[in-house]
């Protein structure tokens, strides 16, 4: 019996220990992140208000009132940093390099040659405060809330119409709230595996310039993406 206890004690001494987070720790994660917009668009309504029913019908068809903008999903590499204020409270900053999304209309009339309008590049740095429920266990779940600042870059879209190519732009950057839930699986030597889900809310204005006549608002677009990430991390 004594020999068995001695063997177990020696095994525990020399086995690689799991590294749980402590106050002052920094965690660097590299993740694959899918950004899936859940857009809310009133393209037909705003185009009618700006340019009249005739042009809206010509661009989007006879049911132009229901026309919407569509923003597709994209998967990108993402780097984030977490700082542990205490073992339970961490601050996480997402440092995504930008995410490109194809933009199109939901319907097309005779004056619009194609639904596709091009792509927009969104830069969405997000800061959240997290509560870690079980920081001293292998499975470490958490929830968080914070804010995201979404900056539209390379946002020159184009409507290919019977009147020629008309420029469209995403007109403003936006602050929005963010919530998250996820978990870390703590491994040896400070390594971990991470799964994370965030919901971000933000909106922007979309404007059209027909034949150089000036920019007019054609949509108030809520993008509101669901952001799902999986990756690895290292504690320092």
NORLIN-V740643 format. One record per backbone hydrogen bond with DSSP energy under -0.5 kcal/mol. NH is the residue of the N-H (numbers start at 1). CO is the residue of the C=O. E is the energy in kcal/mol with one decimal. If there is no record, write none. Layout:
nh=NH co=CO e=E
nh=NH co=CO e=E
This chain:
nh=5 co=1 e=-2.2
nh=6 co=2 e=-2.2
nh=7 co=3 e=-2.3
nh=8 co=4 e=-2.2
nh=9 co=5 e=-2.3
nh=10 co=6 e=-2.4
nh=11 co=7 e=-2.3
nh=12 co=8 e=-2.3
nh=13 co=9 e=-1.9
nh=14 co=10 e=-2.0
nh=15 co=11 e=-1.4
nh=19 co=187 e=-1.3
nh=20 co=18 e=-0.8
nh=21 co=135 e=-0.5
nh=24 co=84 e=-3.5
nh=25 co=22 e=-2.2
nh=27 co=82 e=-2.5
nh=28 co=234 e=-2.3
nh=29 co=27 e=-0.5
nh=29 co=80 e=-2.5
nh=30 co=232 e=-2.7
nh=31 co=78 e=-2.9
nh=32 co=230 e=-2.8
nh=33 co=31 e=-0.5
nh=33 co=76 e=-3.0
nh=34 co=228 e=-3.1
nh=35 co=33 e=-0.5
nh=35 co=74 e=-3.3
nh=36 co=34 e=-0.6
nh=36 co=226 e=-2.6
nh=37 co=35 e=-0.6
nh=38 co=223 e=-2.3
nh=40 co=222 e=-2.6
nh=44 co=67 e=-2.2
nh=46 co=42 e=-2.3
nh=47 co=43 e=-2.4
nh=47 co=218 e=-0.6
nh=48 co=44 e=-2.2
nh=49 co=45 e=-1.9
nh=50 co=46 e=-2.2
nh=51 co=47 e=-3.1
nh=52 co=47 e=-0.5
nh=52 co=48 e=-1.9
nh=56 co=52 e=-1.8
nh=57 co=53 e=-2.7
nh=58 co=54 e=-2.0
nh=59 co=55 e=-2.3
nh=60 co=56 e=-2.8
nh=61 co=57 e=-2.2
nh=64 co=61 e=-0.9
nh=66 co=63 e=-1.6
nh=67 co=64 e=-1.8
nh=70 co=104 e=-3.4
nh=72 co=102 e=-2.4
nh=74 co=35 e=-1.7
nh=76 co=33 e=-2.8
nh=78 co=31 e=-2.6
nh=79 co=95 e=-0.5
nh=80 co=29 e=-2.0
nh=81 co=93 e=-2.2
nh=82 co=27 e=-2.4
nh=83 co=91 e=-2.5
nh=84 co=25 e=-2.6
nh=85 co=83 e=-0.8
nh=85 co=89 e=-1.7
nh=86 co=89 e=-1.7
nh=90 co=88 e=-0.5
nh=90 co=130 e=-1.6
nh=91 co=83 e=-2.7
nh=92 co=128 e=-2.8
nh=93 co=81 e=-2.8
nh=94 co=126 e=-2.7
nh=95 co=79 e=-3.2
nh=97 co=77 e=-0.5
nh=99 co=122 e=-2.5
nh=101 co=120 e=-2.5
nh=103 co=118 e=-3.0
nh=104 co=70 e=-2.2
nh=105 co=115 e=-1.4
nh=106 co=68 e=-2.4
nh=109 co=59 e=-3.4
nh=111 co=58 e=-2.4
nh=112 co=58 e=-0.6
nh=112 co=109 e=-1.1
nh=113 co=111 e=-0.6
nh=113 co=160 e=-3.0
nh=114 co=160 e=-0.6
nh=117 co=103 e=-3.0
nh=118 co=103 e=-0.8
nh=120 co=101 e=-2.4
nh=121 co=153 e=-1.9
nh=122 co=99 e=-2.6
nh=122 co=120 e=-0.6
nh=123 co=151 e=-2.9
nh=124 co=122 e=-0.6
nh=125 co=149 e=-0.6
nh=126 co=94 e=-0.7
nh=127 co=147 e=-2.6
nh=128 co=92 e=-2.4
nh=129 co=145 e=-2.6
nh=130 co=90 e=-3.6
nh=131 co=143 e=-3.1
nh=132 co=88 e=-3.5
nh=132 co=130 e=-0.5
nh=133 co=131 e=-0.6
nh=133 co=141 e=-1.9
nh=134 co=141 e=-0.6
nh=137 co=134 e=-1.3
nh=140 co=138 e=-0.7
nh=140 co=184 e=-3.1
nh=141 co=139 e=-0.6
nh=142 co=182 e=-2.6
nh=143 co=131 e=-1.5
nh=144 co=180 e=-2.2
nh=145 co=129 e=-1.7
nh=146 co=178 e=-2.8
nh=147 co=127 e=-2.3
nh=148 co=176 e=-3.3
nh=149 co=125 e=-2.3
nh=150 co=148 e=-0.6
nh=150 co=174 e=-3.2
nh=151 co=123 e=-2.6
nh=151 co=149 e=-0.6
nh=152 co=150 e=-0.5
nh=153 co=121 e=-3.7
nh=153 co=151 e=-0.6
nh=157 co=155 e=-1.0
nh=157 co=168 e=-2.6
nh=158 co=117 e=-2.7
nh=159 co=166 e=-3.1
nh=160 co=158 e=-0.7
nh=161 co=159 e=-1.0
nh=161 co=164 e=-1.7
nh=162 co=111 e=-2.1
nh=164 co=161 e=-1.8
nh=166 co=159 e=-2.8
nh=166 co=164 e=-0.6
nh=167 co=209 e=-0.6
nh=168 co=157 e=-3.0
nh=169 co=207 e=-2.2
nh=170 co=155 e=-0.8
nh=171 co=169 e=-0.7
nh=171 co=205 e=-3.2
nh=174 co=150 e=-2.4
nh=176 co=148 e=-2.3
nh=178 co=146 e=-1.9
nh=179 co=199 e=-2.0
nh=180 co=144 e=-2.4
nh=181 co=197 e=-2.2
nh=182 co=142 e=-2.1
nh=183 co=195 e=-2.4
nh=184 co=140 e=-2.2
nh=185 co=193 e=-2.9
nh=186 co=138 e=-2.9
nh=186 co=184 e=-0.6
nh=187 co=191 e=-3.1
nh=189 co=17 e=-1.1
nh=190 co=187 e=-0.6
nh=191 co=188 e=-1.7
nh=192 co=233 e=-1.9
nh=193 co=185 e=-1.8
nh=194 co=231 e=-2.8
nh=195 co=183 e=-2.2
nh=196 co=229 e=-2.5
nh=197 co=181 e=-2.7
nh=198 co=227 e=-2.9
nh=199 co=179 e=-2.3
nh=200 co=225 e=-2.3
nh=201 co=177 e=-2.2
nh=202 co=200 e=-0.5
nh=204 co=221 e=-2.2
nh=206 co=219 e=-2.5
nh=207 co=169 e=-2.4
nh=208 co=216 e=-2.8
nh=209 co=167 e=-2.1
nh=210 co=208 e=-0.5
nh=210 co=214 e=-0.6
nh=211 co=209 e=-0.7
nh=213 co=210 e=-1.9
nh=216 co=208 e=-2.2
nh=218 co=206 e=-3.0
nh=219 co=206 e=-1.3
nh=221 co=204 e=-2.5
nh=221 co=219 e=-0.6
nh=222 co=40 e=-2.3
nh=222 co=220 e=-0.6
nh=223 co=202 e=-2.1
nh=223 co=221 e=-0.6
nh=224 co=202 e=-1.0
nh=226 co=36 e=-2.3
nh=227 co=198 e=-3.1
nh=227 co=225 e=-0.5
nh=228 co=34 e=-2.3
nh=228 co=226 e=-0.6
nh=229 co=196 e=-3.1
nh=230 co=32 e=-1.8
nh=231 co=194 e=-2.2
nh=232 co=30 e=-1.9
nh=233 co=192 e=-2.5
nh=234 co=28 e=-2.0
nh=235 co=190 e=-2.4
nh=236 co=26 e=-2.8
